[in-house]
Amino acid sequence: MRACFRRILDHLLRALPLTLLTGGVLLARSHWPPRDLDATGVSAWRDLALTLALWCLTLALAAGLGRRILRWIAPPGLSRLEDLVFSFALGLGALGYAVLALSFAGLLGRGPIALLFLVASLCVGPDLRGWLGGVKSLTAAAPRAWRDAGWLARSVSLIGVLIAILAFLHALSPPWDYDGLMYHLVGPRLFLEAGRLIPYPDNWYVNAPFTLEMVFSLGMAFGDDVFPKLIHFATGVLLVAATFAAGRRWIGNRGGWLAAAVILAVPTLPIWASFAYIDCGWSLFEFLALVAAVVWWRDRSSTRWLVLSGVMSGLAMGTKYPALMGFAVLGVFVALVTVRGGWKRLVGSCLALALPAVIVASPWYLKNWLWFGNPVYPLYFGAPGWDPARLELYNAFLNSYGVGRSWLDYLLLPWNLYAQHARFGTVMNRIDVPGLLFPLVLLYPFLKKDRTVSALLWIALARGAVWALGTQQTRFLLPIFPALAVVTAYVMDRWQPGFRTRIPWRHFLPMLAVGMMAITLFYQGAFQWQFRPLGAVIGRESRGEFLARFVRSFRAVHYAVEEAPVEGRVLLLGDGQGYYCLPACIPDPDLFRWAAEIAERDDNAALAEWFDSIGATHIMLNMEDLDFLLQHDPEGVMRAGLDRLSDWRQAGCLQEVFNDGWARILSVTCR
């Protein structure tokens, strides 16, 4: 008993420094909340320091928690980098589920979240000395490692760091990305205000799996909406690190650097990573699940790797619905490679993968089943409030991406992803293309086959085929980019044509990879030049001034919040970005829902009655968003809604009260 007490006391004493540091950061963040939209000057530097402190603290706690989970699963043969990547990923997932537990208990708020931070610091605090020692040894070894590195490692490292710095700078700016303002930030804000997870049919996205957004809540509980962007940026860095680690494991050190270069040649990846999105986190979880399963199969290793794969699959499915497709493909792979070993091995292997995956992911799907009668609400099966017409309209929008659904369109899909990339893009359409080096995969059939690389390629192709059957958005292909990067790296490392040539392929292809990274760096520089986030980060301009430059509807939103009648609300037609105007606005996350409602009311009195029934006294038209939606309007619903509003305005029922060239607000005058 006395020995047990001594161990507990020793643990607490060793945890004390981190716990005191945690308490200090939380007290400072509570005492100095994030600056408002109009603030400039010194307050921006204080705000920046506290945001970075809270972010670093969260990552440290995630690494510590994740390492403890990883030691419990204990997969053999992990490299130091793999250990680090898996630890961070598991820890972020653990924090997300800890916040989910608080939500289910009705304890979601600043106080309970602060207590969660303190408990986590007590749990992992004794590891602090080891972390500091690791950082010290890594810093000491860095100069020698740089001197010993070859030109490829140096080039990829240097350009990669420059890309990361520019992406990090953008991640520090106020959130302005569409999906972030529509639901990635709106969901945590709504739940924090309610103190619990609540059903929210008006914005179905916030009812979807939300693991990474739960991590966002750790910062948003203190009013910090830059914190989510930094969390997503961290998962983007981990995704590149995971790609490098996989390439090094299966191709060698040179292959690792080539794989990192290939994925960093995806021009939009750093931009995606700097948004308040969750795609890099979802892709990280899904790719690590694939890596663990392939290690189990390739090395005939312990089923602990398969359990780890299941846990990562569960985290992926608990983050985004499309991860269900990745889990299905991975399950087929495990079944195929074990089917010859007898039914006992087949069942045992499938259960080792499926049980942890289902257990980890199930809270999100059980919650939707209990609330809405549909575990994947509202997809496929609909739900209360989602009649067949509304579901069909939304599915039509999702299927509007791409160039068509004929057999020829599917056959030409790899070509069209590059040649007509704007048809598949949702953001940054000019550069929204898959990896610029991925076409080199076409050379793989002419090389000596590697069974691991072949497995990665087949799994990626199967995952891509399933993707093609749904909404064909390039961003939703991100989970297979790391696997394709490893296959591409293998081709670049091994390619040597069977005919005589003067081109030194062994050097030319790596140089090409570095050159493609330079293109990504160029676009990052152009992005910085266009958006100029530094001013908002250091307080040279206010957050509001920055947002007014790039959120086309922001000035109209400001009008809705500050000047529109208190008793009324502004209906956002085809615009789901409600983060900066709730509750003064009624967003349209379905994008076509309000247009359909307006178009089907031919009678002016009936339309006025409908506006009155939802409490809308104004309507906002975001011209940029409407132009985009008219290009993805296969049913003509948005066009019909706009025509109906035009007729209503001519009848004297709408009066323009705001117009800045990008957005208009019209007052409803008919009652």
N, C-alpha and C positions, 0 to 999 in steps of 0.2 A: 504493500500500500504506500509506504513511504517512498519507495523507488518510483512508483507511478506518479506520485505527487511531484517529485523532483523533475521527472521528465516533462511534465506539463509546465512546471514553473520555468524550466530551462527553455522550452519552446516559446513561451510567452515573452521571456526576456530577449530572446533572439529575434522575435517578431516585432518588438517594441519600436525600433527605428522606422521600419516601413509603416507601421500603424500610426505613429506620430506624424510622419510625412503625409500620409493619407488624410488624416484629420486636418492638418494645416491647409492642404490644397482645397479640401471641401469647404472649410470655414472661409477661406479667401474667396472662393468662387461664389459662395452664398452671400458674403458681405458686399462683393463687387459684381453684381450681375452684368451680363453682356450689355454693351452700349446700345442705345436706341438707334433708330434709322437716321437721325439727323446729327448725331454726335460725330465730332472730328477731334483731332489733336491727340494729347497724351493718353486719353482714355483708351485709344485704340491699342497702344503698346501694352498697357496693363491687361486689356482684354485678350490680346494675342498671347501674352505670357501665361495667363491662367488657362486658356484653351489648350495650349501645348502641354502644360503641366498635367491637366486632367487626362488628356489623350495618352501621354507617356505613362502615367500611372495606370490607366486602364490596360494598356498593352503589357505592362509588367505583370499585373495581376493575371491577365489572360495567359501569359507564358507560364507563370507558376502553376496555375490551376490545370492548364493543359498538360504540363509535364507530369503532374501527379496522376492524371487520368491515363496518360500514355504508359507510365510505369505500371499501372494496374493491368492494362491490356497486355503489355510486355511483348510486342512483336520483336523477334530476334533480327539482328543484322542491320539495324538502323545506322545510317551515317550521321555525323554531327549536324549537318545541314538538314537532313530529313527529320531528325529529332526536333530541331528548332521549328521547322515549318509545321509539322504535325501538332506540336505543342501549342503554337499560336492558334492554329485553326480550331483545335479541340477546346482551348480556353475561351476563345470568342464565342463558340457555340455554348459552352457551359454558362457563361455570363448571360447570354440571351435567354437560356432556359431558366436561370435563376430569376431574371426579371419577369419571365412568364409566370413563374410560381407566385411571385408577389402580385401579379395581375389577377390570377385566379383567386387569390386570397383577399382581394379588395384592398391591397396595401400599396398600390402603385402611387408613389409620391416621393417628394424630395427626402423626407426623413427616413423611410424604409430603404430607399436606394443608398443614402449615406451609410446606413447601418450595414447594407450589403457590401459596400466598399470596405468598411472597417473589418467585417468578418473575413472577407477574402484576404485582406492584408494580414490578419492574424494567422490565417491558414498557410499562406505562402511566404510570410515574412522571414522565417529562418533560412530561406534560400537566397536572401538578398546578398549575403556575403559571397556566395558562389557566383551570382550574377556579376557582381562587381569584379571579382577575380577573373571571370571569363572575358569581360570587356577589357580589362587591363591587359591580359595576355594577348587578346586579339589586336589591340592597339599596338602593342610592342612588336607583334609579328608582321603587321601590315607592311612596313617599309621593305623588309626582306622579301615578302611574298610579291610585292610589286617589282622588285629588281629581278626576281627569278621568273616572272611571268613572261610568256611569249607575246608577240605583237597582237595576236588575236584576243587574248585575255585582256590585255591593256586597252585595246580599242573598244571592245564591248563594255568593259567596266567604265571607261571614261565617258563614252557617249550615253551609256545607260544611266550613269549618275546625273549627267546634265539633263536628260529627259525627266528623271525623277524629280530633280530640283524644280524644273519648270512646272511639272504637274502638281508638286507639293505647294508651290506658290499659288496656283489657281485654287487648290483645295482649301486654302486659307481665306478665300474671298466669300462673300455672302452667297448663300445658295440661290441659284437662278434656273437650274435645269428643270425641264418640264415635269418629268415623273416625280422628282423630289418634291416639287411644289404641289403635285396632285395627290400623292399618297404616302411616299416614303417618309416625309416629315409630318404630314397631316395626321397619319395614324397614331404615332407616339404622342403627338400633341393632344389629340382627342382622348386617348386613353389616360394620359396624365391628368387631364382636367376631370375625367370621370373617376379617377382613382382605381380603375380596374379595366379589364378587357370587356368591351361591350359590343353587341351586334350593331352594325352600322350599314343598313341596306342601301342608303343613299350614295355611298362610295364603296362599292363591293371590293375594291382592291385592299382596303384596310382589314378585311375579314380573311384574306388569304394567309398562307404561312408567312410568318413575320419574325423569324429568329433574329436576323441581323438588325431589323428595325428595333427590336427589343434592346439590343446593345446601344442603338442610337439614343434610347430613352435615358441611358446613364448620364449623358451630357445634357439632353433636352430637359431633364428634370431641374436643371439649374439654369434653364433658359438659353443654353448654348446650341445654336443650330449650325455652327461650323464643325463642331465635334463629329456629327455623322459623316461629313465629307472626309474628314481625316481617318475615320475608321474604315471607310470604303477604300481610301487611298492605300491604307496599310494592307488590305486584302489584295489589292492590285500588285503591290510589291511582293507579297507572299506568293502570288500566282506565278510571277516571273521566276522567283526563287525555286518554286516547286518544279517548274519546267526545266530549269538548269539542273536541279538535283536528279530528275528522271533521266535527262540526257546523259549526265555523267555516270549514272548507275549502269545504263544499258549500252552506251556508245563509247564511254571514256571521257577523260577530262576535256579533250578538244570538242567532243560531241556535246558536252554540257554547255560550253561557251557558244557553240553554233546554235543550239536549241534556244538559248536565251536571246541571241541575236535575231533569230527568226521570229519569235513571238513579239519582240520589241519592234519588228518591222511592220506590225499592224498599226497603221497611222492613228487610228482613233482610240487605241487601248489606253494611252495615258490620259486622254480627255475623259473617257468613260470613268476611269479610276478616280478622277478628281471631282466627280459629281456626287450628289447625295443619292447614289444608286446602291443596289445590292448585287449587281450582276457579277462583279469580280469575286465577291464572297461566295455566291452560289457556285460559280465556276471552279473556285478553289476547292470547295468541299467535294464537288462531283469529280474533279480530276484526281484528287487525293484518294477517293474511293476506287477509282480505276487503277491508280498506281499500286495500292495495297493489294487489290485482287490479282493484278498481273505478277507482282512479286510472289504472292502465294503460289500461283500456278507455275511460274517460270523457275523458281528456285526449289520447288517442291517443299516449301517451307511450312512452318507451323500454321494451324488454322487460326492462330491469333491474328495473323495478317488479314484473314477473311473477316474476323470479327471487327477489326479496325476498319476494313472496307465498309462493313455494314453500318458502323457508327457514322462514318463520313457520309454515306448515302443518306442516312436518316437526317443529318444536319442539312444536306442539300435539299431534301424533300421538305424539310421544315423551313426552308428559306424561300423557295419559289416552286410553283406548280410544275413547270417544265422538267424539273429534276425527276419527276415520276418516270419520264421517258428514259432518262439516263439509267435509273435503277432497273427498269425493265430490260434494257439492253445488257446491262452488267449481269443481271440474273440469268439471261439466256447464255451469256459467255460462260459463267460458272457451271451451268447445267451441261453445256456441250463438252467442256473439258473434263468433266467427271463422269459422263454417262457410261463410258467404257469400264469404269472401275467398279461397276456393280451398283445395285440400287441403294445399298447402305451408305456407300460413299457419296452417291448423288444426293440422297436426302440429307445426310449429315452436313455436306458442304453448303447446300442451299439454305438449310436452317441457320448455319453459322453466319451466313450473309444476311438472311432475311429477318431473323429475330431481332438483332440489335437495330437494324434499319427501321423496322416497323415500330419498335418500342420508342425510339428517339423521335420519329416523325409523328406518331399517332396523336399527341395532344392537339395539334392543329386541325387534323382531319376529324377527330372525334368532336371537337368543339363545334365545327361547322355542321356536322351531322346532327348534333343535338339542337343547335340553334336554327338551322335552315332545312334540315332533312336532306342535305346534300354535302358529302364530305369534300367535294371539290367545288363548292359554291362559287359562282352560279353556273359553272361550265357544264356542258353536256346534259345535265338533268334538270336545269332550271331550279327555281325555288319560289317561295312566296314573294310576289312583287316582280317576278321575272316570268312573264307570260311568254309563250312561244314566239310571239312577234318581236319582243324586246331582245330575246336571246338570239333570234335569227338575224336581227339587225346588227347586233354586236359581232356575231360570227362573220357576217358579211364584211365588216370593217377589218377584222383580223385577216381574213382571206384575201383582202384587196392588195396585200403586199406581194411583190413578185410580178412576173410577166404573164402568168396564166397557169392553168391546171391541166392542160392536155398532156398526152404522153410525150409529145415533142418538147413541150416546155420543161418537163421533168428531165428529159435527156440532155437538154441544153442548160440545165440549171447551173452547173459549175461555171460555164462560160458567162452566162448572164449575170451571175453574182459580181463579176468584174465589169463586163461590158455595159450593163444597165444597172449599176449598183444603186443609183438613186431610187429605183423602184423597190429596193429591199431595205432602205435605210429609214430611220426615224429621227436621227439627230446627226448633225454634221454630215449631211448627205454628200457633200463634195468629196470627202475622203473616207466615207463609210464603206470600206471594202475589206474583204478578208485579208489575211497576210499576203504581202506582195511576193513572198517566196514560196508560198504553198503550192503553186503549179509545178514546182520541181518534183513533187510527189509522183508525177506521171512518169518519171524516170525509174522509179523503184522496180517495176517489173523486169528491167534490164540488168539489175544488180543481183549479186548473190544474196539470197534471202536470209534474213535473221528472224527466227520464230517469234521473238518478243516484238520486234518492229512490225512484223506482219500482223500480229495480234492487235497492236495499237491501231494500225491502219484499218483493219476490218471493223474494230469496235467504233472507230471514228466515223467510218462510212455508214455503219448501221445507225449510229446516233444521228448522223446527218440526214439519212433517209427518213427516219421518224420525224425529224424537224420539218422536212419538206412537206409532210402531210398536214402540218398545222400552219400557224402563221409564219410566213417566210420573212422574218426580220433578221437581218445579219447579226444583230447584237445577241440574238438567242442562240447563235452558233458558238458563242464564246467558250462554252465548256469543252469543245473539241479542239480548240486552237492549240492548247499545250500538247496534246497527242500528235496533232499534225506537225507541230514545230519539231518534236522529237524525230518523227519520220523524215521530215525535210532535212534535219541535221544529219541523219544517217546517210541520206542520198548525197549531201554535200561533202561528207567526210569520205565516202567510198567511191564516188563517181569517177570513173576513168573509161572513156569510150573505147570500143574495140577497134578503132581505126586510128591511124597516125595523125596527130595534130600538134600544132605548135603552142597551143594554149596550155599553160600549166594549171590544170584543173584543181589540183590540190590547194593551190594558193588563190586562184581566181575566184572560186566559189565562196570561200570565206571573205575575200575582199568585197564580193558582191553583197554578202550579208551585212557587212559593216556599212557599205554604201546605202543599203535600204534602211538601216537604222538611222543614218544621217538624214534621210527623207523624213522619218518620224520626228527627229529633232528639229528639222526645218519647220514642219507644220506646228510643232509646239512653240517655236519662236514666233511664227506668224500669229498663232492663237494668242500669245501673250501681247503682241503688238496691237492686235485688234481689240482685245478685251481690257488690257491694262489693269489687272487686278491689284497691283502693288499699292496703288493709291488708296484703295479701300482697306487694305490690310494694315497699313501703317498710319491711317488716319488723315492722309492728305485730302481725301474726299470722304464724304459720309457714305454709309451703306445705301441709303436711299438714292443718292446721286449715282452710285454704281449700278444699282438695280434699274434705275430709270433709263440707263443707256442700253440695257440688253433684255430686260423683260418688257416686251413691247406694250403690254397692258398695264405696266406698273403705275404710270401716272393716272390712268383711269381707275385702277384699284385704290390708289391713294384718295382719289375723289370719292369713291364709293365708301371708304372708311371714314373720311374726315368731313365730307360735305353733303352726302346723300341723306335724305330724311331718316331720323333715328328709327321711326316706326316701320320703315320699309326696307326691303332688301333688293339687291341687284342680281338678276338672273344672268349667268355667264353662258352664252350660247356657244356650244361646241368647245368650251374651255373648262378643263378640269382643275386649273391651277388656283386652288383656294387658300393656300397657306398664308398669304399675306392679307387676306381680306375676310377670313372667317371671324365672326358669324354674319358680317354685313353682306355677304354674297351667297348665292346658291350655285355652286360649281356644277359642271356637267362631266363627271368622270367617264360616263358612257360615251361621251362626245357627240352622239347623235340622238340622245334621248329627248332633249328639249325640242330639237328640230322636228322630231316625229310628233310630239305632242302638239306643237304649234300647227304643223301642216295638216293635221286631221281635223282641225276646228275651222270649218268654213264660215261659220256665223260669227260676226264681230262681237256680239254680246257673249257668246259662248267662250270666245278667246279671252275676253276681259274677265269673265267669271273664273276661268282657269288661272289666270295670273293672280287674281285676288285670293284664290283658294290656297296657293302656295306662298302667299305673302310677298310676292314680287311687285315692287313699284317701279322698277327700272329694268332695262335689259342692256347688256354690254356686248358689243361686237368686236372681237379681236381679229383684225383684218388678216394678219399673218397666219394665224391658226386656221381661220376659215378658208383661206387659199389652200392650205395643206389638206384640209379635210375634203374640200371639193375634188381633190385629186384621188381621194380614197373613199368615194361615195358611190359604190356600184348600184345602190338602190335608188339614188337620186333624192334621198331624204333631206339632206342639208340644203340642196338647191330648192326643194319644195318649201322648206321652212323659211328660207330667206325670201322667196317670192311671196309667201303669205304675209310676212312682216312688211314687205314693201307695199302690198295692198292695204294693210292695216294702217300704215303710216299715211298713205294717200287719203284714207278715210278720216284722218285727223286724230287717230288714237295713239300716236307716238310723236314725241317732241324731243329733238336733240338738245341735250344739255351739256354735253362734253364731247370734244373731238380734238385729238392731238395728231391726227394723221395716221396713227397706228391703231387706235381703238376709239370707239364711239360709245357713249352712254345715252340711251333714249329713255325718257320718262313716259310711263303709261298714263295717258290722260283720260282714257275711257274707263268708266266704272259701272 
